[in-house]
Amino acid sequence: MNQGKGEAWLISFTKAVRAVIGPDMILSHCPQAPYFKRSYYMNGGYYTINQQVGDQIDFYMLQYYNQVDSQYNTYQ
């Protein structure tokens, strides 16, 4: 993601997986929450992925742990 390549790869990968498994199987992604903050990534991170293939992803299981610099240690 930091190099600007992750979004395109995940979009292509999601389309390929959906084509193989079809519309009746569940497809989920499990990104860490900061990946949805588009200002962190030159190509928008998961904001861009969701715009492009969000309709092919059944649900997101967001990770709120092991985030090093992007910790959730306040209620804000």
Stockholm file with secondary structure:
# STOCKHOLM 1.0

chainA/1-76         MNQGKGEAWLISFTKAVRAVIGPDMILSHCPQAPYFKRSYYMNGGYYTINQQVGDQIDFYMLQYYNQVDSQYNTYQ
#=GR chainA/1-76 SS CTTSCHHHHHHHHHHHHHHHHCTTSCCEECCBGGGGCGGGSTTCTHHHHHHHHGGGCCEECCBCSSCTTSCCCSCC
#=GC SS_cons        CTTSCHHHHHHHHHHHHHHHHCTTSCCEECCBGGGGCGGGSTTCTHHHHHHHHGGGCCEECCBCSSCTTSCCCSCC
//
